[in-house]
Amino acid sequence: MNSRGAAPLDGLAGRGAYAALLVDGRVIKEAASPDQEVAVEGRPFDIDVRAVSGGANVSNTSALFVNGANLSPDGRGFNVVELRPGRIADVKNFDTYADAAASEPSIAGRNDPD
């Protein structure tokens, strides 16, 4: 995630909580903690978004609310909801434990035109 503007996450040791809001592939808000649940909120494309992470060291949960509905796949690693103006483009999980390359998530359609 560092290539997308995220802060270094070395202190999480792979089991902490991390939540981020990215717009156009860049981090605009993020929160991280090795031992507490974290959340970020925003309104990209006039869509209400709230991302919550508990991490394995905390509550071991993920919630990705889009206009009030939780769309998180709630899997181990990064859980992602990709938004485009007026629509949900993709929902994915990247298992960063099983695949180290998943620490730099790639959404298949993220470079597609709106």
N, C-alpha and C positions, 0 to 999 in steps of 0.2 A: 504494500500500500504506500510505501515511501515515494514511489515514482508518481503517485497521484497527489502528493502534497501532504501526506499524513506525517504526524510527528513520529519519531523513533519509538518503537514499542518494546524495546529490550526488557524493560522492567516487568512486563506481564508474564514472561517465561512461558508463553503459550497456553496459559490456563486462566488468565485474567479476563476482565470484561472490557470490551471495546465496541463503541458505536460511532458511526460516522454518517454524515450526509454529504453526498457528492453531487455536484451539478456539472454537466458537461465533462465528466471524467475527472474532476478535481474536487478535493476535500474542501468543503466550506465550513463545516462544523464537525467537531469530534470530541469524544470523551473517553478516558481510559482509567482503569483502576485494577490493581492486583487483587483487591479484597472487598470491593463494593460494587453494587449494581450501578450502571451508568445509563444515561439517556440523552438524546439530542432530538431537537424538534425544528421544523422549518415548513415553508410553504413554496417549494419549487413548482413552477407551472400552475400556481393557484391550487395546489393539491396539499391537503394537510398531511404531514408526515411526522411520525414519532418512532424512533428506533431505540430499543431497550436491550441491554445485554447484561447477563448475569455471569457469564464465564463459568468454567468448571470449578473454579475456586470459590464461587459465590453461590449462585442459585442454579447454574447450569441451564439457563433458559435464554431464549431469544424471542423478541416480539418486534415486528415491523408493521406498524399501523399506518394504513393508507386510507384517509377519510374515515377513520374509526374502525376499519376492518383489519384484523391481524392476518397478514399474508405470509408471515415468516414460515419457511420450511422447518425451522427449529432444529437444525442438524448441527453436528460438531463442526467448528471452524467458522467461516464467514457465511452469513445468510444475507442474501441480496434481493431487493426488489428494485428493478430498473423502471424508471418512469420517463415518459415522453410527454410532450404537451397534450393534455387531455386523455391520456391512456396509460395503462400498465403494459410495458413492453416485455418484461421477463421477470421470473421469480426463480432463483437458483440457490443452491448450497455449494460451497467450496470446502471440502474436508481438508483442512490444513495439517491434520495429523497424518492422514494416509498419503497425502501428496504435498511435499514441500513447495512445489511450484504453485499450489493453490493460494499461497500467501500474496500473490499478485493476481487477484481475480480478473478474468476477462469475460465480459458479457458478449456473446456472439454477435448481437445486433447493435452494440453501442455506438458504432460509427455509421450506422445506416442513417439516411436522411429522415427527417420527421415525416 
